[in-house]
Amino acid sequence: MNNQFFIFTDGSAIGNPGPAGWAAIVIHGTRRQEIAGSAPWSTVSTKKQTLIRPPTERSARRIRGSAGD
């Protein structure tokens, strides 16, 4: 399996600030991981920054782990 990941992300807030959420789809080879989260009070910028690093790192570890790497 190659080391190439495709990551699709989005974040949103109702009211900005207001109730907010984020989601990401991480694809590695034939494996796909969907992750999402929310906050009762946040901004669009904060949610978009939140989803870039920790969720994608966590998903990458899960995908690699399930591949036996």
C-alpha positions in Angstrom: 0.0 0.0 0.0 1.4 3.5 -0.8 1.7 6.3 1.7 -0.6 8.6 -0.1 -3.6 10.0 1.8 -6.6 11.9 0.4 -8.3 14.1 3.0 -11.6 15.9 2.4 -12.7 18.3 5.1 -15.4 20.9 6.0 -16.5 22.9 9.0 -19.5 25.1 9.8 -21.2 27.1 12.5 -24.7 28.4 12.8 -24.5 32.1 13.7 -20.7 32.3 13.8 -20.2 32.1 16.7 -22.8 29.4 17.5 -23.3 25.7 17.4 -20.5 24.3 15.2 -19.2 21.1 13.7 -16.6 19.6 11.5 -16.1 16.5 9.4 -13.4 14.8 7.4 -13.1 11.8 5.1 -9.6 10.2 5.0 -8.8 7.8 2.2 -5.7 5.6 2.2 -5.6 3.0 -0.6 -8.9 1.1 -0.4 -9.5 2.1 3.2 -11.8 5.0 4.1 -12.4 6.6 7.6 -15.1 9.2 8.3 -14.7 11.4 11.4 -16.7 14.2 12.8 -17.1 16.4 15.8 -19.0 19.3 17.2 -19.0 22.1 19.8 -21.9 23.8 21.4 -20.4 27.3 20.8 -17.6 28.1 18.4 -16.7 29.8 15.1 -16.3 28.5 11.6 -12.5 29.3 11.7 -12.0 27.4 14.9 -13.8 24.3 13.6 -11.9 24.3 10.3 -8.6 24.6 12.2 -9.7 21.9 14.7 -10.2 19.3 12.0 -6.9 19.8 10.2 -4.6 18.1 12.6 -5.8 15.8 15.4 -8.6 14.1 13.6 -6.6 13.3 10.5 -3.7 12.1 12.5 -6.0 9.8 14.6 -7.6 8.5 11.4 -4.3 7.9 9.7 -3.2 5.8 12.8 -6.4 3.8 12.6 -6.1 3.1 8.9 -2.4 2.1 9.2 -3.2 -0.1 12.2 -6.0 -1.9 10.4 -3.6 -2.5 7.4 -1.1 -4.2 9.8 1.6 -1.5 9.1 
